[in-house]
Amino acid sequence: MLLFFPLAFTSVCTTELCSVRDNLKVYEGLKARPFGVSVDSLYALKKYREEQNLNFDLLSDFNKEASAAYNVLYQTFSYGMQGVSKRAAFVLDESGVIRYAEVLENASLQPNFESIKQILTAIQV
């Protein structure tokens, strides 16, 4: 699971990532490994992960290469910030094939985690 999120230390992102933290056993039971991805620096993400007691990896896409490859960059985000990752969720199977993709234009919304769990269940070998 790749979970792109706009910015560490923001309320909606914290709600999303803490939900994954609190349900990690469910995802592990479905053979999924979540990764949070944002354009924040690796130092900011390290601090954020520690403060929120996140039990999965956060990846820095500081150079915006992954976000661009997945086409999940805002041209302009709030307060005129440019090049911030959209909130998006991707499920890749063991071969790297994208089995689920959800890109949210509205950063205040959350990915549909029930649909993600359904897809994870469906792709079990």
VENSULWO-V445237 format. One record per pair of residues at least 12 apart in sequence whose ideal C-beta (glycine too) atoms are under 10 Angstrom apart, sorted by sequence separation. I is the first residue (numbers start at 1). J is the second residue. D is the distance in Angstrom with one decimal. If there is no record, write none. Layout:
BEGIN
I_J_D + I_J_D
END
This chain:
BEGIN
5_17_6.8 + 20_32_9.9 + 36_48_9.1 + 45_57_9.1 + 46_58_7.9 + 61_73_9.4 + 72_84_9.7 + 73_85_6.4 + 74_86_5.8 + 89_101_7.6 + 90_102_7.8 + 100_112_9.2 + 3_16_7.1 + 21_34_9.1 + 36_49_8.3 + 45_58_4.2 + 72_85_5.6 + 73_86_6.8 + 74_87_10.0 + 88_101_7.5 + 89_102_4.7 + 90_103_8.8 + 102_115_7.4 + 3_17_7.4 + 20_34_5.2 + 44_58_9.3 + 45_59_7.6 + 46_60_9.0 + 72_86_4.4 + 88_102_6.3 + 89_103_8.3 + 102_116_7.9 + 20_35_9.8 + 21_36_9.8 + 45_60_5.5 + 68_83_8.8 + 70_85_8.7 + 71_86_8.8 + 72_87_8.3 + 87_102_8.8 + 88_103_4.4 + 89_104_8.5 + 100_115_7.0 + 20_36_7.6 + 42_58_8.5 + 44_60_8.0 + 45_61_9.9 + 67_83_7.8 + 70_86_9.1 + 72_88_4.4 + 87_103_8.0 + 88_104_6.5 + 100_116_6.1 + 3_20_6.8 + 17_34_8.9 + 42_59_8.4 + 43_60_8.5 + 45_62_9.4 + 67_84_8.5 + 68_85_9.7 + 71_88_8.9 + 72_89_9.9 + 86_103_5.7 + 87_104_4.5 + 88_105_9.9 + 99_116_9.8 + 36_54_7.3 + 40_58_8.1 + 42_60_4.1 + 44_62_9.4 + 64_82_9.9 + 67_85_4.5 + 70_88_6.8 + 72_90_8.8 + 86_104_6.3 + 87_105_8.9 + 100_118_8.8 + 101_119_10.0 + 1_20_8.0 + 17_36_5.6 + 40_59_9.9 + 41_60_5.9 + 42_61_10.0 + 43_62_9.9 + 64_83_5.4 + 66_85_8.5 + 67_86_7.9 + 86_105_6.9 + 87_106_8.1 + 100_119_4.3 + 16_36_8.5 + 34_54_9.6 + 36_56_7.0 + 37_57_9.4 + 38_58_7.2 + 40_60_6.2 + 42_62_7.1 + 63_83_9.8 + 64_84_9.0 + 70_90_6.7 + 86_106_9.2 + 87_107_5.2 + 99_119_5.5 + 100_120_8.3 + 17_38_9.7 + 34_55_9.5 + 35_56_6.7 + 36_57_7.3 + 37_58_7.5 + 38_59_8.0 + 39_60_7.6 + 40_61_8.5 + 41_62_5.6 + 64_85_7.9 + 67_88_8.6 + 86_107_6.9 + 87_108_8.6 + 89_110_9.1 + 90_111_9.5 + 99_120_8.5 + 34_56_4.8 + 35_57_5.3 + 36_58_4.4 + 37_59_4.8 + 38_60_7.2 + 39_61_5.3 + 40_62_7.3 + 61_83_9.9 + 85_107_9.4 + 87_109_6.8 + 89_111_3.8 + 100_122_9.5 + 13_36_8.4 + 33_56_7.4 + 34_57_8.2 + 35_58_7.4 + 36_59_6.9 + 37_60_8.1 + 38_61_6.5 + 39_62_6.0 + 84_107_8.4 + 87_110_7.5 + 88_111_7.4 + 89_112_7.8 + 99_122_8.0 + 100_123_8.9 + 33_57_8.4 + 34_58_9.9 + 35_59_5.5 + 36_60_10.0 + 37_61_5.3 + 38_62_9.0 + 39_63_8.4 + 61_85_6.6 + 87_111_6.9 + 89_113_8.1 + 91_115_9.4 + 99_123_5.5 + 13_38_7.6 + 39_64_5.7 + 91_116_6.1 + 1_27_6.8 + 89_115_8.8 + 90_116_9.4 + 91_117_9.7 + 93_119_9.4 + 97_123_9.2 + 13_40_9.6 + 28_55_9.9 + 39_66_9.3 + 89_116_6.0 + 93_120_9.6 + 8_36_8.7 + 10_38_9.8 + 21_49_9.7 + 28_56_9.5 + 38_66_9.9 + 39_67_6.4 + 70_98_8.9 + 91_119_5.2 + 1_30_9.5 + 27_56_8.5 + 37_66_6.0 + 38_67_8.4 + 72_101_9.5 + 78_107_7.8 + 91_120_6.4 + 94_123_8.5 + 8_38_6.1 + 24_54_9.1 + 25_55_9.7 + 37_67_7.3 + 71_101_9.6 + 77_107_7.4 + 89_119_9.9 + 93_123_5.3 + 1_32_5.2 + 2_33_10.0 + 3_34_6.0 + 4_35_9.6 + 5_36_6.0 + 7_38_6.3 + 8_39_9.7 + 9_40_8.5 + 17_48_8.5 + 21_52_7.0 + 24_55_5.4 + 35_66_10.0 + 70_101_8.3 + 72_103_5.5 + 74_105_8.6 + 91_122_9.9 + 92_123_9.6 + 94_125_7.7 + 1_33_6.9 + 2_34_8.1 + 3_35_6.8 + 4_36_8.0 + 5_37_7.2 + 6_38_6.7 + 7_39_7.9 + 8_40_4.7 + 17_49_8.8 + 21_53_6.8 + 24_56_6.3 + 71_103_7.4 + 72_104_9.2 + 91_123_7.6 + 93_125_9.0 + 1_34_4.3 + 2_35_5.6 + 3_36_5.1 + 4_37_4.9 + 5_38_5.1 + 6_39_8.2 + 7_40_6.3 + 8_41_9.1 + 21_54_5.2 + 22_55_9.3 + 37_70_8.6 + 70_103_8.1 + 74_107_8.0 + 1_35_6.8 + 2_36_8.5 + 3_37_6.7 + 4_38_6.9 + 5_39_9.6 + 6_40_9.2 + 14_48_8.4 + 18_52_6.0 + 20_54_7.9 + 21_55_5.5 + 39_73_8.2 + 1_36_9.3 + 2_37_5.8 + 3_38_9.2 + 4_39_9.1 + 5_40_9.0 + 9_44_7.6 + 13_48_8.7 + 17_52_6.5 + 18_53_8.5 + 20_55_8.8 + 21_56_7.1 + 37_72_8.9 + 39_74_10.0 + 8_44_5.4 + 9_45_10.0 + 18_54_7.6 + 20_56_6.6 + 7_44_8.8 + 8_45_5.9 + 14_51_9.2 + 17_54_5.9 + 8_46_9.7 + 9_47_8.5 + 10_48_9.8 + 14_52_6.3 + 39_77_9.9 + 8_47_7.9 + 9_48_5.9 + 13_52_9.6 + 17_56_8.4 + 8_48_3.8 + 14_54_9.6 + 7_48_9.4 + 8_49_8.5 + 17_58_7.9 + 9_51_8.0 + 39_81_9.4 + 8_51_9.1 + 9_52_9.1 + 8_52_8.8 + 39_83_6.4 + 40_84_9.4 + 39_84_5.9 + 40_85_9.1 + 38_84_8.1 + 39_85_5.5 + 38_85_5.4 + 37_85_6.7 + 38_87_9.8 + 8_58_7.7 + 37_88_8.8 + 8_60_9.8 + 3_56_9.1 + 5_58_8.9 + 37_90_9.4 + 1_56_8.9 + 3_58_9.4 + 4_59_9.6 + 34_89_9.3 + 35_90_9.8 + 3_59_9.8 + 2_59_8.5 + 4_61_7.9 + 34_91_9.8 + 32_91_7.3 + 33_92_10.0 + 32_92_9.6 + 30_91_9.7 + 4_66_7.9 + 31_93_9.9 + 4_67_6.3 + 31_94_8.5 + 2_66_8.0 + 4_70_6.9 + 6_72_9.9 + 5_72_9.9 + 2_70_7.4 + 4_72_5.0 + 6_74_7.7 + 10_78_9.7 + 4_73_9.2 + 20_89_10.0 + 2_72_9.4 + 7_77_8.3 + 6_77_6.5 + 7_78_9.3 + 16_87_7.2 + 6_78_8.6 + 13_85_9.9 + 16_89_9.2 + 7_81_8.3 + 13_87_7.7 + 6_81_8.8 + 12_87_7.6 + 7_84_6.5 + 6_84_5.0 + 7_85_8.4 + 5_84_9.5 + 6_85_5.8 + 4_84_9.9 + 5_85_6.4 + 6_86_7.1 + 4_85_4.4 + 5_86_8.7 + 6_87_6.3 + 3_85_9.8 + 4_86_6.3 + 5_87_5.7 + 6_88_10.0 + 34_116_9.5 + 4_87_6.6 + 5_88_8.3 + 3_87_8.2 + 4_88_4.2 + 5_89_9.6 + 32_116_8.2 + 3_88_7.5 + 4_89_7.6 + 32_117_8.8 + 2_88_7.8 + 3_89_5.5 + 4_90_7.9 + 27_113_9.3 + 30_116_9.1 + 2_89_7.2 + 3_90_8.1 + 26_113_9.3 + 30_117_6.6 + 32_119_9.5 + 1_89_6.7 + 2_90_4.4 + 29_117_9.9 + 30_118_9.9 + 32_120_5.2 + 1_90_7.1 + 2_91_8.1 + 27_116_8.5 + 30_119_9.2 + 31_120_7.3 + 1_91_5.6 + 2_92_7.0 + 23_113_7.6 + 27_117_8.0 + 30_120_3.9 + 31_121_10.0 + 1_92_7.9 + 19_110_7.6 + 20_111_9.6 + 26_117_7.0 + 29_120_9.1 + 30_121_6.2 + 32_123_9.4 + 19_111_9.5 + 29_121_9.8 + 30_122_9.9 + 31_123_8.6 + 16_109_9.6 + 20_113_8.0 + 27_120_7.2 + 30_123_8.8 + 31_124_6.6 + 12_106_9.9 + 13_107_8.4 + 16_110_5.5 + 19_113_6.9 + 23_117_8.9 + 26_120_9.1 + 30_124_7.0 + 31_125_8.2 + 12_107_6.5 + 15_110_7.1 + 16_111_7.2 + 2_98_9.2 + 12_108_5.6 + 20_116_9.9 + 10_107_8.6 + 11_108_9.2 + 12_109_8.1 + 13_110_9.9 + 16_113_8.8 + 6_104_10.0 + 12_110_7.3 + 1_100_8.6 + 2_101_9.6 + 3_102_10.0 + 4_103_8.3 + 4_104_9.5 + 7_107_8.9 + 6_107_5.2 + 5_107_8.5 + 5_111_9.6 + 4_111_9.5 + 3_111_7.0 + 1_111_9.3 + 3_113_9.8 + 1_113_9.7 + 3_116_9.3 + 1_116_6.9 + 1_119_9.7 + 1_120_8.0
END
